[in-house]
Amino acid sequence: MKMKELEERSGIGRETIRYYIREGLLPEPDRPKTNVAIYSEEHLRRLDLIRTLQRERFLPLGVIRKLIEEAGDREPDMVPGLFGFEIMLADQLGAESTRSQVELEKLSEDSGMPVEEIRQIAEEGIITFTQSSSGKTVVSAQDAGIISTWAHVQAQGFTSDKGYGVEYLKQYNELAETLGDLDVTAFYERLADNLDTDKASAMAAAAIPQSLEVFGHLRIKAILRKIAERNAEALEDEAASSRKSA
């Protein structure tokens, strides 16, 4: 079909269609001749998808582009209720930004953690390596934060040779996975049905930092309680040993 028919069938003007093509939201049309552009049913389906995600899910075009790249040719009626939730939430939390990727060697230099240890952490699935356009091994800003923060913990004396290496961090990651599953399961079971993607991401983005603070307080409380319990047990053992000696 030509542009005029695509406009009529989609209800979207040609300037908007051309803008979507320039922005990578629509594929280029076939061009059998220099001044002839032929559009397909795929263009019509994609326009329907974009309109659905904009009007019913309130997604910005930048997020829609990312979704299209990842989801391919899904029909609008196949899009789940919170389609794109993870992408919008990551953006609002400042996670997984491709604009702030960190090269592996730079991360090692800045954190003081050997490249080999960072590679071992990646092999355990705790962080993810990708390739930059220049062929360099890079990690997301979020993963770089994990490495840098863990390196600071090790710098306090909690070193790999004392048992605070990859295996210990792996246990942290397993606990995080368990808590993440708890949070996501509860959210979808209790709230997701009444929210659109935009509201869901805004709500979660506001609550997650606060919930992390709550967990931090709970963890400190638990650590102090466990230390007190250990000390009490040690005192009881010492008292018992003294009684036997007497």
Secondary structure, 3 states (H helix, E strand, C coil): CCHHHHHHHHCCCHHHHHHHHHCCCCCCCEEEECCEEECCHHHHHHHHHHHHHHHCCCCCHHHHHHHHHHHCCCCHHHCCCCCCHHHHHHHHHCCCCHHHCEEHHHHHHHHCCCHHHHHHHHHCCCCCCEECCCCCEEECHHHHHHHHHHHHHHHCCCCHHHCCCHHHHHHHHHHHHHHHHHHHHHHHHHCHHHCCHHHHHHHHHHHHHHHHHHHHHHHHHHHHHHHHHHHHHHHHHHHHHHHHHC
